[in-house]
Amino acid sequence: MNSLVSQRVFLFCRFYLKAKSIYYMHAPFLYELLQFVFDSDRNYYDFIKLQEASNSLENNYNLIELSDFAKSHRQTGLSIRRMYKKSGHTLYEYESLYRLMVFTKTKMSLELGASVGMSGLSMSLANKKGLHTSVEGNSSLADCTNALFKKFGLVNAHCVNASFETFFLNTSNLHMYDFVFIDGDHRYQATLENFGKLLPLLTEDAIILVDDIHWSFDMNKAWQELTQHPAIHCSLEMPRWGLLFKSKKLTKGRFSYLPAIYKPWQKFI
């Protein structure tokens, strides 16, 4: 069980056994969130822009420039198109991220790990009256992200080209955030360290979205520890994402959610 594929299969099976569909979700806020975010009939004009951005990245064959960061992350020589494919997110997931930002009424958002910019675009389109910051260590990808922001006229959004460690050291970059998307470093220790640096920058009702929580044993271990952190009042585990809530107004607990299509009998039992 050492390969990543084997780890992911094991972790998903374990998650599947305990996960509940929306029909078993008794926490009122989480029930409303799930209904809103994953309702595929809830469309916005901005989704046309997401489709346009996706098409442009699909046809971007520019190569990532050689750098120490790119080399250490095995990105050298890859095209923007290939990086977009490698990210693994679907257009539906970007739309869901947009809906999540709308539902939570986010004003100050931060993304750790911009890649080619699609998730940052999704967040900032939904947060036009606030401020969005993405952080990306690869200069080619940071440029790609900023180009997307500029293309769609998002003056409230920018991507900082820096390592996460450098970003947190530069206090002029920092704000108090009510929504953070952690999508950069999928290692156990790095995930915990980044969370620790974020804590002083989170508002009282802040939400943290953690990507790829079933990526590996190490990543899932980090997720499990974060759900038990004293600063976290409530958590929601999903097939790919995990949500951490600070707000003490919510129903306390660790919840797991799987779309009803995977457990259809729960609608009737």
C-alpha positions in Angstrom: 0.0 0.0 0.0 2.9 2.4 -0.7 1.9 3.8 -4.1 -0.1 7.0 -4.2 -2.8 5.2 -6.2 -3.2 2.5 -3.5 -3.2 5.2 -0.7 -5.9 7.2 -2.5 -8.1 4.1 -3.0 -7.8 3.1 0.6 -8.5 6.6 1.9 -11.5 7.1 -0.4 -13.0 3.7 0.7 -12.6 4.6 4.3 -14.2 8.0 3.6 -17.0 6.4 1.7 -18.0 4.1 4.5 -18.5 7.0 7.0 -19.7 9.7 4.6 -23.4 10.8 4.6 -25.5 12.3 1.9 -27.3 15.6 2.3 -30.3 13.8 3.5 -28.4 12.9 6.7 -26.9 16.3 7.2 -28.5 17.7 10.3 -26.3 20.8 10.8 -28.4 23.6 9.4 -25.6 25.8 8.0 -23.8 22.9 6.3 -27.1 21.7 4.8 -27.7 25.1 3.3 -24.1 25.4 2.1 -24.2 22.0 0.4 -27.5 22.7 -1.3 -26.3 26.1 -2.6 -22.7 25.2 -3.6 -23.4 21.9 -5.4 -26.7 22.9 -7.1 -25.7 22.6 -10.8 -28.8 24.6 -11.8 -27.6 27.7 -9.9 -25.7 29.4 -12.7 -24.1 32.8 -13.1 -23.0 34.9 -16.0 -19.4 34.7 -14.7 -19.5 31.0 -15.6 -19.1 32.1 -19.2 -15.9 33.8 -18.3 -14.7 30.6 -16.5 -15.4 28.6 -19.7 -13.5 31.2 -21.8 -10.6 31.1 -19.4 -10.6 27.3 -19.4 -10.5 27.3 -23.3 -7.6 29.7 -23.4 -5.6 27.6 -21.0 -6.4 24.4 -23.0 -4.8 26.2 -26.0 -1.8 27.7 -24.2 1.3 25.8 -25.2 3.8 28.3 -23.7 6.5 26.5 -21.7 7.2 27.1 -18.1 10.6 28.9 -17.7 13.6 27.2 -16.2 14.0 28.1 -12.5 15.0 26.5 -9.2 11.4 26.4 -8.1 10.2 24.8 -11.3 13.0 22.3 -11.2 12.4 21.3 -7.6 8.6 20.9 -8.3 9.2 18.9 -11.6 7.5 21.7 -13.6 10.4 22.5 -16.0 9.5 22.0 -19.6 5.8 21.6 -19.0 3.4 23.7 -21.0 0.7 25.9 -19.4 -1.8 23.5 -21.0 -0.2 20.5 -19.3 -0.1 22.3 -15.9 -3.8 23.0 -16.3 -4.5 19.4 -17.1 -2.3 18.3 -14.2 -4.2 20.4 -11.7 -7.1 17.9 -12.0 -9.9 20.3 -11.2 -13.0 20.3 -13.4 -15.0 23.2 -14.6 -17.8 22.1 -12.3 -15.4 22.3 -9.4 -14.4 25.9 -10.3 -18.1 26.8 -10.5 -18.7 25.2 -7.1 -15.8 27.2 -5.7 -17.4 30.3 -7.1 -20.8 29.4 -5.5 -19.0 28.7 -2.2 -17.5 32.2 -2.2 -20.9 33.7 -3.0 -22.6 31.7 -0.2 -20.0 32.7 2.4 -20.1 36.3 1.3 -16.3 36.5 1.3 -14.6 39.8 1.2 -10.9 39.1 1.9 -9.7 35.9 0.3 -6.3 34.2 0.0 -5.1 31.3 -2.1 -1.9 29.4 -1.4 -0.9 27.8 -4.6 -2.3 29.5 -7.7 -1.0 27.1 -10.5 -2.4 28.5 -13.8 -4.9 30.8 -12.1 -8.3 29.1 -12.6 -9.2 28.7 -8.9 -8.0 32.3 -8.2 -10.2 33.5 -11.1 -13.2 31.6 -9.7 -12.7 33.2 -6.3 -12.0 36.7 -7.4 -14.9 36.8 -9.9 -17.2 35.9 -7.0 -15.5 38.5 -4.7 -15.5 41.6 -7.0 -16.1 44.0 -4.1 -13.5 42.6 -1.9 -9.8 41.7 -2.3 -8.3 38.5 -3.5 -4.6 37.4 -3.2 -3.1 34.3 -4.8 0.5 33.2 -3.9 2.5 31.1 -6.4 6.2 30.2 -6.2 6.6 29.6 -10.0 7.1 32.9 -11.8 5.6 31.6 -15.1 2.5 30.4 -13.3 2.2 33.6 -11.3 2.4 35.6 -14.6 -0.3 33.3 -16.1 -2.5 33.9 -13.1 -2.1 37.7 -13.2 -2.7 37.6 -17.0 -6.1 36.0 -16.3 -7.0 38.6 -13.7 -6.1 41.4 -16.1 -8.0 39.8 -19.0 -11.2 39.8 -17.1 -10.7 43.2 -15.6 -10.3 42.1 -12.0 -8.5 45.0 -10.3 -9.3 43.5 -6.9 -7.1 40.4 -7.5 -3.4 39.9 -7.8 -0.9 37.0 -7.6 2.2 37.4 -5.5 5.2 35.5 -6.9 6.8 34.1 -3.7 7.3 31.0 -1.7 4.7 30.7 1.1 7.4 31.2 3.7 8.5 34.5 2.0 4.9 35.6 1.6 4.2 35.3 5.3 7.4 37.1 6.3 6.4 40.2 4.3 3.8 41.8 6.5 2.9 44.4 3.9 1.3 41.5 1.9 -0.9 40.4 4.7 -4.5 41.1 5.7 -7.2 39.6 7.9 -8.8 36.9 5.8 -12.3 35.4 6.0 -11.6 32.7 3.4 -8.4 30.8 2.6 -7.8 28.1 0.0 -4.8 25.9 0.7 -3.8 24.3 -2.5 0.0 24.4 -2.8 2.1 22.0 -0.8 0.6 18.5 -0.3 3.1 17.5 2.4 2.1 16.8 6.0 4.5 19.1 7.8 4.1 21.9 5.3 0.3 21.8 5.6 0.4 22.1 9.4 3.0 24.8 9.2 1.1 26.9 6.7 -2.0 26.5 8.9 -0.1 27.8 11.9 1.1 30.8 10.0 -2.5 31.5 8.9 -4.1 31.4 12.3 -3.2 35.0 13.3 -4.6 36.2 10.0 -8.0 34.6 10.2 -11.2 36.5 11.2 -13.5 35.2 13.9 -15.7 33.4 11.3 -13.0 32.5 8.8 -13.3 29.4 6.6 -10.3 27.4 5.3 -10.7 25.2 2.2 -8.1 22.4 2.0 -7.6 20.7 -1.3 -6.7 17.1 -2.0 -7.3 15.8 1.6 -7.4 12.2 0.3 -4.2 12.7 -1.9 -2.0 10.6 0.4 -1.7 9.2 3.9 0.4 12.2 4.9 -2.1 14.7 3.5 -5.0 13.0 5.1 -3.1 12.8 8.4 -2.6 16.5 8.3 -6.3 17.0 7.5 -7.4 14.8 10.5 -5.2 16.8 12.8 -6.5 20.1 11.6 -10.1 19.1 12.2 -9.1 18.5 15.9 -7.2 21.8 16.3 -8.6 24.0 19.2 -9.2 26.9 16.8 -11.5 24.8 14.6 -15.1 24.5 15.7 -16.5 22.5 12.8 -15.2 20.6 9.8 -16.7 19.1 6.6 -14.9 16.3 4.8 -15.8 15.9 1.1 -14.4 13.6 -1.7 -11.7 16.1 -2.7 -12.0 19.1 -0.4 -12.1 19.7 3.3 -13.7 22.7 4.9 -12.6 24.1 8.3 -14.8 26.6 10.2 -13.7 28.8 13.1 -17.2 30.2 13.8 -18.6 29.1 17.2 -22.1 29.9 15.9 -22.1 26.7 13.9 -23.0 23.2 15.0 -19.9 21.8 16.5 -18.6 18.5 15.0 -16.7 16.7 12.3 -19.0 16.0 9.3 -18.5 14.0 6.1 -20.4 14.5 2.9 -20.8 12.5 -0.3 -23.3 13.4 -3.1 -26.5 11.4 -2.8 -25.9 9.7 -6.2 -23.3 7.5 -4.4 -25.6 6.5 -1.6 -29.1 6.9 -3.1 -30.8 4.7 -0.4 -30.2 7.4 2.2 -33.0 9.4 0.6 -35.5 6.8 1.7 -33.9 5.3 4.9 
